[in-house]
C-alpha cells in the first residue's frame, strides 16, 4: 500500500505586504479534469496563489489556513469522494472524509516546512504562525476521532516480544509495543506521546520479505521457467515452505503468525448462506474460485515433478489458502530505492491495525538514505493509545474478504455499484463537472449533508443521469412543474429498485450469543450494514417524493393565483 504523493507546490512569494502560497493541482493527476472543473465551480483557480497578509485580527491565520485548506481538500479528492461531492458553487468546501482531511492538512504542513527552509525572517514568522494553526487543526481532528484503547489482560505476548527483540537486533527502531486490544486482537500501542511527523516505526530493508528472497532460493530456477507466473505467486510458494523451515532467517516472524486467518476466504457454509442477497457473497465466492483455479494450475504438478523442493505435505490446498490470506492481509506495496514497486511482508508492521481515522498514512517508499522503510505520523498518538495504519480506501466487503474485519464507524467507501447503462455524456455540461461518469453507485445517505430539493441525500451524478434519460433538455434545477414531474419519476423508480434490493437481502438476526461462530457473526453484521444503506436510500426517496409534492403544490397554487 503506497500513500499518495503530495500535490501542493512549495512556493512562497511576497508582494509589498502580501504573502502567498501556491496551491496547485498538478497536470499529472489522473482526475485532473474533474478536479479542475470542481475548483472552478467553487471559485478557485487550479494554479492560483493564495494571498494573505499578517493582520491585527486574532483570527487572520485561521482564515488564511481555511482558504488554503478548501483548495487542498479538492486537490486530494479520490474518485469516490468526487462522485459523491455535492456540487454547489455557493457552499464552502468544509469536509469530505477523514482520509481527505488528513491528506489535505498534512500536504499543507509539508509545503510550509519546505518553505521554512528558504524563507526570510519576516516570512518565517508568518509561516510559523500558519504551521502552528495547521498543527492545531490536525490536533482538533484527532481529538474528535480519538477512541479509548482497552488492553486485554492476561494475554501472553512472549512471541511478539521475541519478534520485537529480533527486529531491534536487526536494526528496527520503534516507539510502539505490541499487546492484545479488545475487538482487534493484537495491536501496536504508543510507548510515548508521538507528534505529527514522528517516526513510529522504522524497518530496515534487510528484514523485509520481498521477491528478492525468492530469486535467491533453490525454487527460483524452476518457477522462472513457468509461463505467466507472477512474483506474488512465487512469494506465496516460498512462504509456504519457509514457514516450516527451522533454519529460516524469518522463523521468529513466522512463529508469530496465526495458524488460521479469519478472513472472508475462510467463511464456512453457514456464513456464506447468511450472506445470501448481498454483494459480499459474490465477492467471496469469486475470490475463492479464482484461488482454487490458481492452486489447481500449480498442484499436484509441482510436487510430482519436484518433490524435494515442493514437498506434497507442505503444499496442500489448506496451506495454499493460509499463504494467500497471509499475503492479502499483511502484504504491502513498497517502492524500493531502484524505483520498483514490490509486494512485501514487513515484520512488526503487520501488528498495526486499520482505522478510518489512521495515525499513519504515508509509508510506502523506502528511504534511500537509510535504506529503511519509515512509518511517520500524520496525526498525534498519545502514550497508551493504539496507533493505527491506513490499509487503503476499501469498502467493508473488501476488508472482510481479505482482512477479516468490519471497520468501526461510518465507512465512506461502503458503496453499492449500480448496473445502469450510463452512456458517455458531454463533460462540459454547465454546472455539472461529473456529467461524464460512466458507472454509478450509492452509499448510506446519512453521509450526505444536502437533503434539499433536487439532492435528497443521493449522489448528483446518478440523479443527473436518470434525469437526462427522461428529458432531451438539460436539467436546470428550476422550480417548474415539468422538472417536478421528472423528479417524481426518478425518485419513484429508485425507490422501487431499492425496495426490491431490500427484499432480496432479507432480514438480519444479529445474535450476540457465545455459540455463534466468528464467520456467521461477521456475515450478519455485514448484512445488517447493507440493510442500513439500502434502507437509508429508500427513506431518502420517500422524503424526496414528499418534498417534491410540497413544492409542486406551491407551484400550482402560485400559478392558479396569478392574474
ROPA-39803 format. One record per residue (C-alpha): residue in one letter; z negated, y, x negated; residue number from 0. Coordinates in nm, 3 decimals, always signed. Layout:
<rs>
   r         w         v         u     k
   A         Z         Y         X   NUM
...
</rs>
This chain:
<rs>
   r         w         v         u     k
   X    +0.000    +0.000    +0.000     0
   X    +0.114    +0.323    -0.157     1
   X    -0.009    +0.665    -0.050     2
   X    +0.245    +0.932    +0.048     3
   X    +0.347    +1.192    -0.207     4
   X    +0.210    +1.545    -0.171     5
   X    +0.464    +1.783    -0.019     6
   X    +0.319    +2.129    -0.080     7
   X    +0.456    +2.347    -0.356     8
   X    +0.211    +2.471    -0.619     9
   X    +0.344    +2.826    -0.647    10
   X    +0.123    +3.130    -0.600    11
   X    +0.257    +3.483    -0.609    12
   X    +0.133    +3.839    -0.584    13
   X    +0.293    +4.142    -0.423    14
   X    +0.080    +4.456    -0.458    15
   X    -0.249    +4.348    -0.298    16
   X    -0.097    +4.049    -0.120    17
   X    -0.110    +3.690    -0.242    18
   X    +0.084    +3.389    -0.124    19
   X    +0.106    +3.012    -0.141    20
   X    +0.433    +2.830    -0.084    21
   X    +0.410    +2.565    +0.186    22
   X    +0.741    +2.386    +0.158    23
   X    +0.899    +2.098    +0.346    24
   X    +1.091    +1.904    +0.077    25
   X    +1.456    +1.818    +0.138    26
   X    +1.383    +1.459    +0.033    27
   X    +1.155    +1.399    +0.332    28
   X    +1.321    +1.122    +0.543    29
   X    +1.210    +1.310    +0.857    30
   X    +1.328    +1.645    +0.723    31
   X    +1.548    +1.749    +1.017    32
   X    +1.287    +1.666    +1.281    33
   X    +1.009    +1.843    +1.092    34
   X    +1.230    +2.143    +1.016    35
   X    +1.309    +2.184    +1.386    36
   X    +0.944    +2.147    +1.483    37
   X    +0.837    +2.403    +1.222    38
   X    +1.092    +2.648    +1.359    39
   X    +0.976    +2.594    +1.717    40
   X    +0.620    +2.669    +1.605    41
   X    +0.745    +2.986    +1.437    42
   X    +0.728    +2.863    +1.076    43
   X    +0.995    +2.887    +0.807    44
   X    +1.028    +2.541    +0.641    45
   X    +1.031    +2.703    +0.295    46
   X    +0.819    +3.012    +0.361    47
   X    +0.530    +3.160    +0.170    48
   X    +0.202    +3.213    +0.348    49
   X    +0.100    +3.569    +0.263    50
   X    -0.262    +3.678    +0.269    51
   X    -0.496    +3.932    +0.118    52
   X    -0.864    +3.945    +0.045    53
   X    -1.042    +4.126    +0.325    54
   X    -1.387    +4.258    +0.403    55
   X    -1.375    +4.047    +0.717    56
   X    -1.605    +3.747    +0.655    57
   X    -1.359    +3.505    +0.818    58
   X    -1.048    +3.610    +0.627    59
   X    -1.044    +3.299    +0.409    60
   X    -1.070    +3.060    +0.705    61
   X    -0.795    +3.248    +0.890    62
   X    -0.575    +3.214    +0.582    63
   X    -0.655    +2.845    +0.547    64
   X    -0.566    +2.790    +0.913    65
   X    -0.222    +2.946    +0.855    66
   X    -0.159    +2.709    +0.566    67
   X    -0.308    +2.409    +0.745    68
   X    -0.087    +2.446    +1.052    69
   X    +0.222    +2.415    +0.835    70
   X    +0.075    +2.135    +0.624    71
   X    -0.003    +1.928    +0.933    72
   X    +0.361    +1.931    +1.040    73
   X    +0.485    +1.860    +0.688    74
   X    +0.264    +1.548    +0.672    75
   X    +0.353    +1.404    +1.012    76
   X    +0.474    +1.046    +1.018    77
   X    +0.728    +0.908    +1.262    78
   X    +0.483    +0.801    +1.534    79
   X    +0.296    +1.132    +1.521    80
   X    +0.627    +1.318    +1.552    81
   X    +0.726    +1.112    +1.853    82
   X    +0.404    +1.186    +2.038    83
   X    +0.388    +1.551    +1.940    84
   X    +0.351    +1.772    +2.246    85
   X    +0.613    +2.029    +2.153    86
   X    +0.508    +2.375    +2.265    87
   X    +0.600    +2.684    +2.067    88
   X    +0.305    +2.881    +2.206    89
   X    +0.029    +2.637    +2.109    90
   X    -0.112    +2.635    +1.754    91
   X    -0.090    +2.308    +1.562    92
   X    -0.454    +2.200    +1.580    93
   X    -0.480    +1.825    +1.523    94
   X    -0.256    +1.519    +1.519    95
   X    -0.455    +1.226    +1.379    96
   X    -0.733    +1.155    +1.127    97
   X    -0.474    +1.044    +0.870    98
   X    -0.265    +1.356    +0.916    99
   X    -0.564    +1.590    +0.893   100
   X    -0.690    +1.435    +0.569   101
   X    -0.340    +1.430    +0.417   102
   X    -0.284    +1.796    +0.504   103
   X    -0.622    +1.915    +0.373   104
   X    -0.601    +1.714    +0.050   105
   X    -0.247    +1.834    -0.020   106
   X    -0.366    +2.194    +0.015   107
   X    -0.654    +2.118    -0.219   108
   X    -0.412    +1.969    -0.472   109
   X    -0.192    +2.279    -0.463   110
   X    -0.490    +2.509    -0.510   111
   X    -0.624    +2.303    -0.803   112
   X    -0.285    +2.310    -0.972   113
   X    -0.255    +2.685    -0.921   114
   X    -0.604    +2.749    -1.057   115
   X    -0.499    +2.619    -1.398   116
   X    -0.245    +2.901    -1.443   117
   X    -0.385    +3.189    -1.237   118
   X    -0.516    +3.531    -1.339   119
   X    -0.882    +3.621    -1.296   120
   X    -0.816    +3.802    -0.969   121
   X    -0.601    +3.519    -0.836   122
   X    -0.867    +3.271    -0.947   123
   X    -1.130    +3.440    -0.729   124
   X    -0.900    +3.421    -0.427   125
   X    -0.812    +3.058    -0.494   126
   X    -1.174    +2.958    -0.545   127
   X    -1.261    +3.104    -0.205   128
   X    -0.971    +2.912    -0.049   129
   X    -1.076    +2.595    -0.229   130
   X    -1.432    +2.621    -0.100   131
   X    -1.304    +2.676    +0.253   132
   X    -1.077    +2.370    +0.224   133
   X    -1.362    +2.152    +0.097   134
   X    -1.580    +2.281    +0.382   135
   X    -1.309    +2.179    +0.626   136
   X    -1.297    +1.830    +0.474   137
   X    -1.677    +1.807    +0.490   138
   X    -1.671    +1.909    +0.855   139
   X    -1.408    +1.644    +0.925   140
   X    -1.622    +1.380    +0.752   141
   X    -1.936    +1.479    +0.942   142
   X    -1.757    +1.430    +1.274   143
   X    -1.639    +1.079    +1.189   144
   X    -1.937    +0.954    +0.989   145
   X    -2.080    +0.626    +1.113   146
   X    -2.405    +0.454    +1.030   147
   X    -2.382    +0.171    +0.778   148
   X    -2.600    -0.122    +0.883   149
   X    -2.659    -0.364    +0.598   150
   X    -2.716    -0.729    +0.689   151
   X    -3.031    -0.851    +0.521   152
   X    -3.087    -1.199    +0.376   153
   X    -2.720    -1.248    +0.282   154
   X    -2.667    -1.359    -0.077   155
   X    -2.424    -1.152    -0.283   156
   X    -2.462    -1.355    -0.603   157
   X    -2.093    -1.440    -0.630   158
   X    -1.995    -1.078    -0.566   159
   X    -2.239    -0.958    -0.832   160
   X    -2.087    -1.204    -1.078   161
   X    -1.740    -1.068    -0.997   162
   X    -1.857    -0.709    -1.048   163
   X    -2.011    -0.802    -1.381   164
   X    -1.691    -0.981    -1.485   165
   X    -1.492    -0.675    -1.381   166
   X    -1.714    -0.435    -1.573   167
   X    -1.687    -0.656    -1.880   168
   X    -1.309    -0.630    -1.841   169
   X    -1.308    -0.252    -1.813   170
   X    -1.370    -0.190    -1.440   171
   X    -1.558    +0.129    -1.361   172
   X    -1.718    +0.155    -1.019   173
   X    -1.962    +0.366    -0.821   174
   X    -1.975    +0.104    -0.546   175
   X    -2.181    -0.203    -0.479   176
   X    -2.087    -0.499    -0.261   177
   X    -2.304    -0.606    +0.029   178
   X    -2.279    -0.750    +0.380   179
   X    -2.250    -0.500    +0.665   180
   X    -2.259    -0.552    +1.040   181
   X    -1.926    -0.621    +1.214   182
   X    -1.730    -0.619    +0.888   183
   X    -1.864    -0.895    +0.663   184
   X    -1.855    -0.778    +0.305   185
   X    -1.812    -0.409    +0.232   186
   X    -1.833    -0.155    -0.052   187
   X    -2.130    +0.082    -0.041   188
   X    -2.156    +0.406    -0.241   189
   X    -2.429    +0.389    -0.507   190
   X    -2.443    +0.770    -0.531   191
   X    -2.316    +1.075    -0.346   192
   X    -1.941    +1.095    -0.406   193
   X    -1.740    +1.416    -0.372   194
   X    -1.373    +1.476    -0.290   195
   X    -1.170    +1.371    -0.593   196
   X    -1.439    +1.146    -0.743   197
   X    -1.312    +0.807    -0.861   198
   X    -1.498    +0.543    -0.661   199
   X    -1.329    +0.254    -0.842   200
   X    -1.106    +0.215    -1.146   201
   X    -0.943    -0.121    -1.224   202
   X    -0.752    -0.188    -1.549   203
   X    -0.404    -0.336    -1.519   204
   X    -0.519    -0.630    -1.734   205
   X    -0.705    -0.787    -1.439   206
   X    -0.456    -0.701    -1.165   207
   X    -0.279    -1.010    -1.031   208
   X    +0.095    -0.943    -1.018   209
   X    +0.428    -1.123    -1.065   210
   X    +0.394    -1.088    -1.443   211
   X    +0.144    -1.376    -1.433   212
   X    +0.400    -1.599    -1.263   213
   X    +0.659    -1.512    -1.527   214
   X    +0.419    -1.632    -1.795   215
   X    +0.333    -1.956    -1.615   216
   X    +0.489    -2.301    -1.652   217
   X    +0.625    -2.291    -1.296   218
   X    +0.849    -1.988    -1.350   219
   X    +1.133    -2.179    -1.518   220
   X    +1.155    -2.390    -1.201   221
   X    +1.118    -2.110    -0.947   222
   X    +1.364    -1.870    -1.114   223
   X    +1.645    -2.121    -1.055   224
   X    +1.583    -2.126    -0.679   225
   X    +1.823    -1.911    -0.477   226
   X    +1.667    -1.636    -0.269   227
   X    +1.303    -1.695    -0.362   228
   X    +1.107    -1.368    -0.370   229
   X    +0.842    -1.262    -0.621   230
   X    +0.590    -1.260    -0.333   231
   X    +0.664    -1.626    -0.259   232
   X    +0.628    -1.710    -0.627   233
   X    +0.287    -1.543    -0.625   234
   X    +0.186    -1.747    -0.322   235
   X    +0.268    -2.069    -0.504   236
   X    +0.098    -1.953    -0.823   237
   X    -0.223    -1.858    -0.641   238
   X    -0.236    -2.191    -0.453   239
   X    -0.267    -2.373    -0.784   240
   X    -0.465    -2.106    -0.969   241
   X    -0.736    -2.121    -0.702   242
   X    -0.826    -2.473    -0.818   243
   X    -0.788    -2.422    -1.193   244
   X    -1.118    -2.445    -1.383   245
   X    -0.964    -2.264    -1.678   246
   X    -0.824    -1.974    -1.480   247
   X    -0.897    -1.624    -1.607   248
   X    -0.947    -1.534    -1.243   249
   X    -1.178    -1.822    -1.147   250
   X    -1.467    -1.585    -1.065   251
   X    -1.234    -1.385    -0.839   252
   X    -1.103    -1.692    -0.655   253
   X    -1.461    -1.819    -0.613   254
   X    -1.549    -1.509    -0.412   255
   X    -1.263    -1.561    -0.168   256
   X    -1.342    -1.721    +0.169   257
   X    -1.240    -2.079    +0.235   258
   X    -1.098    -1.965    +0.569   259
   X    -0.936    -1.633    +0.654   260
   X    -0.998    -1.547    +1.018   261
   X    -0.671    -1.367    +1.088   262
   X    -0.439    -1.396    +1.385   263
   X    -0.237    -1.651    +1.186   264
   X    -0.533    -1.889    +1.226   265
   X    -0.571    -1.842    +1.602   266
   X    -0.628    -2.167    +1.788   267
   X    -0.461    -2.272    +2.112   268
   X    -0.733    -2.118    +2.333   269
   X    -0.694    -1.778    +2.166   270
   X    -0.314    -1.800    +2.191   271
   X    -0.342    -1.877    +2.562   272
   X    -0.583    -1.584    +2.607   273
   X    -0.310    -1.354    +2.473   274
   X    -0.062    -1.450    +2.746   275
   X    +0.122    -1.142    +2.868   276
   X    +0.061    -0.934    +2.553   277
   X    +0.294    -0.839    +2.271   278
   X    +0.044    -0.979    +2.021   279
   X    +0.120    -1.331    +2.146   280
   X    +0.484    -1.294    +2.048   281
   X    +0.393    -1.132    +1.714   282
   X    +0.162    -1.416    +1.610   283
   X    +0.395    -1.692    +1.728   284
   X    +0.693    -1.542    +1.544   285
   X    +0.490    -1.490    +1.226   286
   X    +0.366    -1.849    +1.223   287
   X    +0.713    -1.986    +1.294   288
   X    +0.850    -1.781    +1.004   289
   X    +0.581    -1.910    +0.767   290
   X    +0.634    -2.269    +0.877   291
   X    +1.007    -2.232    +0.816   292
   X    +0.938    -2.094    +0.468   293
   X    +0.700    -2.379    +0.392   294
   X    +0.948    -2.644    +0.503   295
   X    +1.213    -2.494    +0.275   296
   X    +0.982    -2.547    -0.024   297
   X    +0.795    -2.865    +0.054   298
   X    +0.784    -3.153    +0.004   299
   X    +1.088    -3.092    -0.221   300
   X    +0.898    -2.906    -0.494   301
   X    +0.621    -3.166    -0.501   302
   X    +0.869    -3.454    -0.507   303
   X    +1.076    -3.304    -0.788   304
   X    +0.790    -3.159    -0.997   305
   X    +0.466    -3.338    -0.904   306
   X    +0.282    -3.231    -1.222   307
   X    +0.339    -2.860    -1.173   308
   X    +0.321    -2.877    -0.792   309
   X    +0.059    -3.145    -0.710   310
   X    +0.102    -3.251    -0.345   311
   X    -0.272    -3.224    -0.270   312
   X    -0.266    -2.852    -0.359   313
   X    +0.045    -2.768    -0.160   314
   X    -0.034    -2.872    +0.193   315
   X    +0.053    -2.657    +0.496   316
   X    -0.314    -2.558    +0.529   317
   X    -0.327    -2.440    +0.166   318
   X    +0.000    -2.251    +0.211   319
   X    -0.130    -2.073    +0.520   320
   X    -0.451    -1.985    +0.330   321
   X    -0.246    -1.828    +0.050   322
   X    -0.032    -1.636    +0.300   323
   X    -0.344    -1.496    +0.467   324
   X    -0.487    -1.405    +0.127   325
   X    -0.182    -1.202    +0.031   326
   X    -0.133    -1.046    +0.373   327
   X    -0.496    -0.934    +0.400   328
   X    -0.562    -0.844    +0.035   329
   X    -0.223    -0.764    -0.115   330
   X    -0.149    -0.403    -0.216   331
   X    +0.182    -0.250    -0.318   332
   X    +0.131    -0.080    -0.653   333
   X    +0.367    +0.143    -0.852   334
   X    +0.337    +0.050    -1.220   335
   X    +0.399    +0.273    -1.520   336
   X    +0.752    +0.130    -1.556   337
   X    +0.836    +0.266    -1.210   338
   X    +0.850    -0.076    -1.046   339
   X    +0.671    -0.143    -0.717   340
   X    +0.485    -0.474    -0.715   341
   X    +0.269    -0.655    -0.460   342
   X    -0.065    -0.727    -0.625   343
   X    -0.417    -0.857    -0.574   344
   X    -0.680    -0.615    -0.702   345
   X    -1.014    -0.786    -0.776   346
   X    -1.312    -0.592    -0.631   347
   X    -1.084    -0.351    -0.440   348
   X    -1.043    -0.624    -0.178   349
   X    -1.401    -0.558    -0.064   350
   X    -1.304    -0.213    +0.062   351
   X    -1.267    -0.226    +0.439   352
   X    -1.017    -0.035    +0.653   353
   X    -1.101    +0.259    +0.876   354
   X    -0.913    +0.508    +1.090   355
   X    -1.124    +0.765    +0.906   356
   X    -1.088    +0.648    +0.544   357
   X    -1.252    +0.791    +0.235   358
   X    -0.969    +0.669    +0.010   359
   X    -0.601    +0.725    +0.094   360
   X    -0.406    +0.761    -0.233   361
   X    -0.443    +0.470    -0.472   362
   X    -0.101    +0.317    -0.513   363
   X    +0.009    +0.432    -0.858   364
   X    -0.108    +0.315    -1.200   365
   X    -0.233    +0.596    -1.424   366
   X    -0.015    +0.566    -1.733   367
   X    -0.267    +0.750    -1.950   368
   X    -0.547    +0.499    -1.886   369
   X    -0.328    +0.203    -1.778   370
   X    -0.553    +0.158    -1.479   371
   X    -0.549    +0.190    -1.102   372
   X    -0.781    +0.458    -0.966   373
   X    -0.927    +0.498    -0.618   374
   X    -1.011    +0.870    -0.567   375
   X    -1.191    +1.002    -0.260   376
   X    -1.009    +1.213    -0.002   377
   X    -1.338    +1.293    +0.170   378
   X    -1.702    +1.267    +0.055   379
   X    -1.904    +0.946    +0.081   380
   X    -2.284    +0.964    +0.082   381
   X    -2.508    +0.724    -0.106   382
   X    -2.564    +0.410    +0.101   383
   X    -2.257    +0.479    +0.316   384
   X    -1.976    +0.227    +0.340   385
   X    -1.670    +0.351    +0.153   386
   X    -1.350    +0.290    +0.349   387
   X    -0.989    +0.249    +0.244   388
   X    -0.674    +0.310    +0.447   389
   X    -0.469    -0.010    +0.471   390
   X    -0.186    +0.185    +0.635   391
   X    -0.077    +0.328    +0.968   392
   X    -0.094    -0.003    +1.151   393
   X    -0.133    -0.096    +1.515   394
   X    -0.427    -0.310    +1.623   395
   X    -0.187    -0.601    +1.686   396
   X    -0.072    -0.587    +1.321   397
   X    -0.431    -0.559    +1.194   398
   X    -0.536    -0.862    +1.399   399
   X    -0.235    -1.072    +1.297   400
   X    -0.254    -1.010    +0.923   401
   X    -0.609    -0.886    +0.861   402
   X    -0.816    -1.038    +1.141   403
   X    -0.994    -0.739    +1.294   404
   X    -0.971    -0.473    +1.563   405
   X    -1.046    -0.125    +1.422   406
   X    -1.331    +0.082    +1.558   407
   X    -1.229    +0.392    +1.753   408
   X    -0.905    +0.512    +1.910   409
   X    -0.613    +0.394    +1.701   410
   X    -0.323    +0.644    +1.740   411
   X    -0.084    +0.369    +1.626   412
   X    -0.162    +0.136    +1.917   413
   X    +0.187    +0.172    +2.056   414
   X    +0.374    -0.029    +2.319   415
   X    +0.750    -0.024    +2.247   416
   X    +0.979    +0.006    +2.548   417
   X    +1.303    -0.182    +2.596   418
   X    +1.511    +0.117    +2.701   419
   X    +1.878    +0.166    +2.620   420
   X    +1.845    +0.507    +2.454   421
   X    +2.190    +0.642    +2.378   422
   X    +2.219    +0.894    +2.095   423
   X    +2.166    +1.247    +2.223   424
   X    +2.256    +1.586    +2.083   425
   X    +1.990    +1.663    +1.821   426
   X    +2.034    +2.037    +1.864   427
   X    +1.939    +2.040    +2.233   428
   X    +1.750    +2.365    +2.283   429
   X    +1.372    +2.330    +2.270   430
   X    +1.379    +1.955    +2.215   431
   X    +1.373    +1.862    +1.845   432
   X    +1.305    +1.498    +1.929   433
   X    +1.605    +1.453    +2.159   434
   X    +1.776    +1.212    +1.918   435
   X    +1.515    +0.936    +1.945   436
   X    +1.693    +0.605    +1.997   437
   X    +1.379    +0.399    +2.062   438
   X    +1.092    +0.484    +2.293   439
   X    +0.726    +0.393    +2.320   440
   X    +0.396    +0.475    +2.488   441
   X    +0.029    +0.473    +2.394   442
   X    -0.301    +0.547    +2.566   443
   X    -0.267    +0.878    +2.749   444
   X    -0.628    +0.965    +2.666   445
   X    -0.491    +1.064    +2.323   446
   X    -0.281    +1.338    +2.481   447
   X    -0.402    +1.696    +2.518   448
   X    -0.138    +1.801    +2.772   449
   X    -0.155    +1.656    +3.123   450
   X    +0.007    +1.952    +3.294   451
   X    +0.329    +1.962    +3.494   452
   X    +0.628    +1.815    +3.303   453
   X    +0.397    +1.642    +3.049   454
   X    +0.132    +1.428    +3.227   455
   X    -0.008    +1.294    +2.900   456
   X    +0.315    +1.099    +2.844   457
   X    +0.549    +1.129    +2.541   458
   X    +0.802    +1.411    +2.576   459
   X    +1.097    +1.217    +2.419   460
   X    +1.055    +0.939    +2.676   461
   X    +1.034    +1.178    +2.971   462
   X    +1.332    +1.381    +2.846   463
   X    +1.541    +1.066    +2.805   464
   X    +1.460    +0.949    +3.158   465
   X    +1.539    +1.295    +3.297   466
   X    +1.875    +1.309    +3.120   467
   X    +1.960    +0.970    +3.271   468
   X    +1.925    +1.130    +3.617   469
   X    +2.099    +1.461    +3.566   470
   X    +2.406    +1.586    +3.384   471
   X    +2.242    +1.923    +3.334   472
   X    +1.982    +1.986    +3.060   473
   X    +1.626    +1.984    +3.192   474
   X    +1.479    +2.333    +3.155   475
   X    +1.127    +2.262    +3.292   476
   X    +1.156    +2.534    +3.556   477
   X    +0.968    +2.511    +3.885   478
   X    +1.263    +2.421    +4.109   479
   X    +1.293    +2.169    +4.387   480
   X    +1.571    +1.984    +4.203   481
   X    +1.353    +1.943    +3.894   482
   X    +1.056    +1.829    +4.101   483
   X    +1.267    +1.559    +4.267   484
   X    +1.374    +1.430    +3.925   485
   X    +1.010    +1.435    +3.810   486
   X    +0.905    +1.222    +4.107   487
   X    +1.177    +0.967    +4.035   488
   X    +1.083    +0.943    +3.668   489
   X    +0.711    +0.907    +3.737   490
   X    +0.756    +0.653    +4.015   491
   X    +0.987    +0.437    +3.803   492
   X    +0.744    +0.447    +3.510   493
   X    +0.456    +0.364    +3.738   494
   X    +0.642    +0.063    +3.878   495
   X    +0.728    -0.060    +3.527   496
   X    +0.370    -0.046    +3.405   497
   X    +0.223    -0.190    +3.722   498
   X    +0.445    -0.494    +3.658   499
   X    +0.324    -0.500    +3.298   500
   X    -0.039    -0.484    +3.410   501
   X    +0.017    -0.777    +3.642   502
   X    +0.171    -0.985    +3.361   503
   X    -0.125    -0.913    +3.132   504
   X    -0.368    -1.040    +3.393   505
   X    -0.744    -0.999    +3.398   506
   X    -0.965    -0.988    +3.092   507
   X    -1.302    -1.155    +3.091   508
   X    -1.495    -1.037    +2.788   509
   X    -1.767    -1.285    +2.703   510
   X    -2.037    -1.198    +2.453   511
   X    -2.180    -1.548    +2.469   512
   X    -2.257    -1.733    +2.149   513
   X    -2.027    -2.019    +2.250   514
   X    -1.714    -1.804    +2.241   515
   X    -1.511    -1.869    +1.925   516
   X    -1.420    -1.578    +1.698   517
   X    -1.048    -1.602    +1.775   518
   X    -1.086    -1.614    +2.153   519
   X    -1.324    -1.319    +2.143   520
   X    -1.080    -1.119    +1.929   521
   X    -0.790    -1.211    +2.158   522
   X    -0.984    -1.100    +2.465   523
   X    -1.082    -0.771    +2.300   524
   X    -0.718    -0.702    +2.222   525
   X    -0.610    -0.791    +2.573   526
   X    -0.872    -0.553    +2.711   527
   X    -0.729    -0.280    +2.486   528
   X    -0.378    -0.346    +2.620   529
   X    -0.506    -0.320    +2.976   530
   X    -0.674    +0.012    +2.895   531
   X    -0.349    +0.153    +2.755   532
   X    -0.136    +0.036    +3.047   533
   X    -0.399    +0.148    +3.300   534
   X    -0.409    +0.496    +3.145   535
   X    -0.031    +0.526    +3.184   536
   X    -0.043    +0.419    +3.548   537
   X    -0.326    +0.664    +3.614   538
   X    -0.130    +0.946    +3.446   539
   X    +0.179    +0.864    +3.653   540
   X    -0.021    +0.877    +3.977   541
   X    -0.186    +1.204    +3.872   542
   X    +0.155    +1.339    +3.776   543
   X    +0.303    +1.250    +4.115   544
   X    +0.017    +1.432    +4.285   545
   X    +0.069    +1.735    +4.061   546
   X    +0.443    +1.742    +4.132   547
   X    +0.385    +1.712    +4.506   548
   X    +0.146    +2.006    +4.496   549
   X    +0.395    +2.216    +4.301   550
   X    +0.678    +2.111    +4.532   551
   X    +0.468    +2.208    +4.833   552
   X    +0.404    +2.552    +4.678   553
   X    +0.774    +2.590    +4.603   554
   X    +0.891    +2.504    +4.955   555
   X    +0.616    +2.720    +5.109   556
   X    +0.719    +3.019    +4.899   557
   X    +1.085    +2.967    +4.992   558
   X    +1.003    +2.948    +5.365   559
   X    +0.804    +3.271    +5.344   560
   X    +1.075    +3.459    +5.156   561
   X    +1.258    +3.726    +5.364   562
</rs>
